[in-house]
Amino acid sequence: MTTTTILTETSRTRAVALPWEAIIRFAALGTLCMSAYVLLHVAQSSANPLDFIQPGANGPSAQVISADFPDDELPPGLGLDGQQYYAVARDPIHLRDDAAFLDRPRYRLQRPVFSSLAWMLHPSGGGTGLIIAFVVVGIAALFVGGVATGALSVALGGPPWAAALFAATPGAFWSLRVTVADALALALALSAVAFAAHSQHRRAVACAIVAVLTKEVALLVLIGWWLSNRSRRNAIMVGAATAAIVGWAAVLRVLLPPDPAGVNEFSAPFVGLVRAASRHWLDHQELWGCASAVSALVLAFYVLARHRLRHPLSGIVIVLVAFASIMNSDVIGLNFGATRSMMGLLVVAAVGALTPRATRTTQP
């Protein structure tokens, strides 16, 4: 048993009777508004379902996408990550076959959940139906993330309308717009934290495992929660999630050859942030990325200055700020990168800013 910063007794009492109607209403409102905006954006830009997965003629998945859409000419360039989730979702069981259409197979296949969910909705191969399945999963991710955010806010003494914040972030827009797993991974990680905050530990562990298999960086949220809320059950949640990542990575290591290029998303501390500002932001480029990174960091430092280390979310904020400091300039600077990589910090810091300071108590 360890004494640490966790929920107050008042928060525990309040958590017994969550205002589900209000939480669901605000989560649905945020999801509806963002989904409508994304669908309108696609309709105005091309009205082509391929626009959701952003393939490129020189991209790693060009061959399989051209086979599924023979009448469409792919745009020049490498394209974005959505095309690779699509390639995996066509047949997520045969990993060696999927590897031929991925730039870094081990790295991409470390995140199987997003593609698998789309495949479950459309298990009969590729085409427009599979893209629609991804859109449905993406919209569901925004709603789940909103509900988790609202439930966590209420558990910590905050307002239920915080449920609308998740879908209102730039990261939510990009996740749905270009079919990537960031919103779903964060939604599941926040669900795990919310379940843990409401002492529903089995559900917390289940969500934690699925979250890290959606995108491994979701583990940072879980570790941060444990740092501020040290208990045996939270340690089990982090341990189970870590074991899931390590176990799946071991399977991929056996099945697939090493990636030709390793992980290149990191740099020395704060170098990426400085380069993002000098190369993009100060020239009035990538302004959504700038807004996401700056607002997330400002909110984070406000939460830490206001609550210090006494808030249940302080650990998550510290871990995510530390992680942001080693991102390279593309990840923390570009619209496509920064909006998604800073989404977790933005949402968690916003909830921290909306909730009161917690007291110290004990939990097994």
C-alpha positions, 0 to 999 in steps of 0.5 A: 500500500502506498500513499500518493496523489489519487482521487479524493473520497468526495470524488469517489462518492461522486463517481458512483453516480455518473451523469451519463446523460450529460456525458453522452450528450456532450460526447455525441455533440462533439463527435457529430460536429467534427464528423460533419466537418470532416465529411464536408471537407472531403466532399469539397476537396475531392468527393473521392473515398481514397481521399480518406487514406491519402495514398501516393503513387510512390507510396509503399501501398500503391500497388494494392490500392491501384489494384482495388481502385483501377480507375483512380490515378494516385497523386504523386508522392509517398502519401500518408499513413492511412494507406498502410492501415488500409493495406493491413486491413485487407487481410490482417491475418497474413502478416508476411503478405501485408509486409510487402505493402508497408515501409517499415513492416515491424513498426506498422504491424506493431499497431494491429487493432485499428486495421483489425476493427475495420476488417471486422466491419468489412472482412471481404477485402478492400475497396470503398467498403473498407474505407467506409469501415475505417470512417465508422471506426474513426467516428466511434473512436471520437465518441468513445474518447469523448465519453472517457474524457467526460467520465474522467473529468467528473471523477476528478470533480470537473464538468461533464461538458469536458466530454466535448473536448476530445472531438474538438481537438485538431488531432481528432480532425486529422485522425478521422480525416486521413485514417490514422489510429491516434484518436482511437489509441488515446480514446482507449488509454483514457478509457483505461484511466477513467475505469481505473479512476472509478475503481473498475480495474478489470475493464481498465486492464482490458482497455489498456492492453487494447490501447497499446496494441492500437498505438504503443505510445498510449503506454505513456498515458498509463505510466503517467497515471501510475506515477501520480496514483501508485497502487498495486492495481494501477501497476498491474494495468501498466504491467499488463499493457507492457507485456502485451507490447513486448509479447506482440513485438516478439511475435513480429520479430520472429515472423518478419525481417528487420525494418530497413529503416528504424524508428526516426521520429525522435531527436535530442531534447528540445531540438525538434521544437526549436527546428519546428519553430525556425523552419515552419512556424516563424514563417507562418507555415504549419500553423495548426501544428503550431497551435496544437503544440503551443496550446498543449504545452501552455496548458500543461505548464499551467496545470503543473504550476497550479497543482504541482504534483498533487493532481491525479493527472500531473504524472501524465502531463509530465510524461507527455511533456517529456516525450514531446521534448524528444520529438523531431521537427516533423512530429511536433511541427507539421500539421499532420504530425503535431496535431496528433502527437500533442493530442493526448497532452492537450486533452489531459491538460485541459481536463487538469485545468478544469478539475480542482486540486486533489488531496492525498489519500491511500489505495491498495 
